[in-house]
Amino acid sequence: MKNDPKNKTKIRLIIGIAGAAGFCILLFSVITGHAAAFDDPIRNFFYDLRCEWLTPIVKAITYMGNWQSIAILCLILLILPPLRTTYGVPVASGAIFVTILNKIIKNIVQRPRPDDILHLVQEGGFSFSSGHSITSVFVYGILIYLIRTNAQNYALANVLTVLLCIPLIGVGVSRIYLGVHYPSDVLAGWCLGISVIVLMVEILYRFGCAKADSGGRL
């Protein structure tokens, strides 16, 4: 029963709906002005953690969610023939989709970022939702899924899973610490990113690409 495709589809559907629902709740709280009660205690907690040795580390983590880093990763996966179909196409196409989707949401909601005086890195544009968060959750999350789905070397897959969890979670947290996003921006990005992962996995299953039996296995 655990390997029943119908059960897996139901689980994915539940996760996808939960992510979309979480995003809608956060969006409603931002639009109605109720997000501050949630945001302020959390971001003040992270501001209190700021120190000289930690800030450079957090900046390095946030750079892993920059468009330049994501673009380089996608190009590498697309250029290398053994990885192109199994990893490159799903990751790159999904990254483009979430980027466009988030741009649309930002321009509709038009939430200002936290005050400039709080920023530890330069950042412009609107705040909701966090582009770094949605992109990092999707890209590193779908990579974890694809690696574990196609893995032959499970020890290596476990190591890569742990390593990929660092930017998956850390990028979003870094945006709060660096003062360029509210916690609700980050959570909304995570929720939306999870929903897009579910959508991509479903597409891969529909086209019979969820388990590749050609190149790209570990």
N, C-alpha and C positions, 0 to 999 in steps of 0.2 A: 504493500500500500504506500510505503514511503516514496517509491519511485513512480507512482501513478502520475502520468502527465497531467491528468485532470486536477489532481490535488495540487500539483505544483502551479498550475495556472490559477487556481483559486487563491493560493497563498500570494502569488505575484499580484493578483487583482486587489487583494486586501491591503498589501503594502502600498501599492500605487494609489489607491483611494485614500489611505491614511496620510500619505505624503501630500496629496492634493488638498485634503481637508485641513491639515495643519497649516499649509500655505494660506488657505482662505481665511482661517481664523486669525492668523497673524496680519494678513492684509486688512481685515476688518478692524482689528485693534489699532492699526496705524491710521487708517482713514478716519476713524471715530475719535482719535486722540487719546486712546486708553493705553497705548503701548509704553508710555513713560514709566508707569508703575512697575512694569516688568523690566524695562531696559535700564533704568537708572541704577538700581542696586547692583546689577551684574556688571555694568561697565565701570562703575566706581570701584568694584572689587578688583577688576583687572588693572585699572589705573594705579591702584595702590601697590600693585606688584612691580611697577616699572622701576628698573635700576640699570646701571651702566653695563653690567655684564649680560643681562638678559635681553635687552633691546636689540643688539646686533643679531642674536640668535633668532628672535621673532621676525626680524626683517628678512633674514635668509629664508625662513619658512614661508613668509608671505610671497616672496619672489617665485616660489614654486607654483603659485596660482596665477602669476602674471601671464598675459596673453603671449608674451615672447617665449616663456618657458613651455607653455602648453603647445604653441605652434611648433617649437623645435621637437618636442616629444612626438607630436603627430607626424611630422615630416620624417623622423627616423623610422617610425612604425610603417609609414607608407613607402619609404624608399627601399627598405630591406625586403626582398621578395618572400622569404619564409614567413614574415610577419604581416605582410600587406593585407591579405584577405581576412585572416583570423583576428588580427588586432587593429591594424591601421585604419581600415574602412569604417568599422563600427565606432572607434574612438574619435576619429577626425570628423565624421559626419555628425555624430552626437554633439561634439564640442561646438561645431558651427551652429547647430540647432539651438543649444542652450544659450549661446552668446546672443543670437538674434532674439530669442524669446525674452531674455532678460533685458535687453535694450528696449524692447517694446514696453515691458512692465515698468521700467524706470521712467520712461517718458509719459506713461499714463499716470502713475502715482505721483511723481515729481516730489519725492520727500527730500528735503535738504539734509546734507550730511551733518554730523556733529560739528560744533564750532571749530574753526580752523586752529585755534590756539591749542586744541587737544591733539592735533595731528602730529604724528612722528614721522610720517612720510607724506609726500605730495600726492594729492588725489583730488580729482575734479568730478563733475557730473553729479547725478542724483544718487541717493543712498539705498532706496528699497527697490529690488532686493539686491543682496551682495553678489556681484558678478563673480568675484573670486571664489565665493562659497559654492555657488551652483556649479561652476566649472570644475572646481577641484573635486567636489563630491561625485560629479558624473564621470569625469575622466579617470580618476584614480579608483573610483568604485567599479566602473565597468571593466577596468583593467584587472582588478581583483577577481571579478566574476569570470572573465575570459581565461585568466591564468588558471584558476582552480577548475574550470570546466575542461580545459584542454591539457591539463598537467599529466605528465608521465612520471616526472620526478617530484613527488609530493613534499619531500623535505625542502627542496628549492621553492616550491610553490608557497609553503608556509612562511619561509623567510621573506619572500617577496610580498606576501600579504601583510606581514607586520610592517615592513618598510613603507608600503604604499598607504597604510593607515595613518602614518605620520602627517603627510600633506593632506590627506582626505579630511582629517579632523583639524589638524594644526593650522591650515591656511585660514579657515573660518575664524578660529579663536584669535589668530594673529590680527585680524581686521578690527576686532574689538579692542585688543591691547594697544594697537597703534592709533586708535582714536578716529578711524575713518568710517566706521560703521557702528550702528546700534546692534545689540544682540538680536533683536527681532529681524533685522536685515539678514543676519547670518543664518538664523534658524529657518527663515523663509527660503533662502537659497538652498539650504540642505534639504528641506522638504521637497522643493521643486526638483532638485537634482535627483533625489531618490525616485520620484515619479517618472522622470525621464529615463533612468536606468531600467525601471520596470518596463517601460514602453520599448526601449531598445532590445531588451531580452526577449520580449514577446515577438518583436519583428524578426529577430534571429531565429527563433523557434519556428515561426510561420514559414520562413524561407529555408528551413532545414540547415541553418548555419550555426546553431547553438553549440554543436560539438563538431569541430573541424577534424577531419581525418587526414588532412594533408599537412603542409608545413605550418610552423608556428607553435608546435607543442614544445613544452619544456622538457 
